[in-house]
Amino acid sequence: MITPDFVVNFAAEGLKMALLIAGPMLGFGLVIGVAVSVFQAVTSIQELTLTFIPKILAVMLSILIFFPWMIEMMINYTAKIIINIPMYVQ
C-alpha cells in the first residue's frame, strides 16, 4: 500500500541518488571556478571565456573519471526499483 511516508522516502532516495551522481561534477566545477576567480582577481583579467572553458573541461574530466562509478550507482538504483515493483503495487 502506498502511504505518504513511502512517497516521501521514495522521493528522498531519488534526490539523494541525483546528488550523489552530480556531486563529483559539481565539486570539480566549483574548485576550478574558485581557482579561476582568484586568478582573475589577482591578474585583473576579466575575460568571459576564461571562466567557462576551464569549468567545462573540469566537468568533462570528472565525468571521465567517475563515469564507471556513476553508471554502477544508476544501475543498482534502477535494479532495486524494478525488483521492488511488486512491493510498490500492493
N, C-alpha and C positions, 0 to 999 in steps of 0.2 A: 504494500500500500504506500502510495506517495504522500508523504507528510511535508509540512513546511520545513521541518528540520532536515529532511532528506534533500529538499531542493536547495536549501542554504548550504549544506555540506557539499553537495554536488557542484554548485557554482563556486564555492570557495576552493575546492580542489582544482577546478578548471582554471581559476585565476592564479592559483599557486603554480600550476604547471606552466602557464603562459609566462609568468615572471621568471621561473627557473630557466626556461628556454631563451627568453630575451635578455636575461641578466648579463651573460658574458659580452654580448654585442653592445649593450648599453654601457657596461663598465669600460670597455675599450674605448668607445666613443667619448665617454666622459673624461677619461685620463688624457687622451690626445687633445680634446677640446680645451682642457685647462692648460696643458703644455703650450698649445698654440696661442692661447690668450695671453699667457705670461710672456711668450716670445714677442708677440705683437706689442705688448705694453712696454717691454724693455727696449725694443728697437724702433718704436713709433711707426711701424709699418702697418697700414690699415687696408691691406688688400683683401677683398671679399673672398676670392678663390682660395686664399691661404687658409681660411677657416674650414671650407668644405672638403677640399681634396684630401687632406690628411685624415679627417674623420671617416670619409667614405672608405679610404684604404684600410683604416684600422678596423672598421666593421667587417669588411671583406676578409681581412686576415683572421679575425675572431671566428667568423663563420667557417673558414677553412680548418682552423684548429679544433673548434668544438663541434663540428658537424656530426662526427660519429656518435658523440655523447647525446647531442640533441635528437638525432634520429632514434637512438635507443630509448630515450625518455618518451618520445612521442609514440613509438610502437608499443611500449609497455603500458602507457596510459590508455591508448586505444584498445589494446587487447583486454585490459581489465574492464573497460566499459562494455565491450562486446560480450565478454564472458558473463558479466553480471546482468545482462539484459533480462533474463527470466526473473531475477530477483526484483528488478525495477518495475516489471509489469504487474506483479502480484498486487 
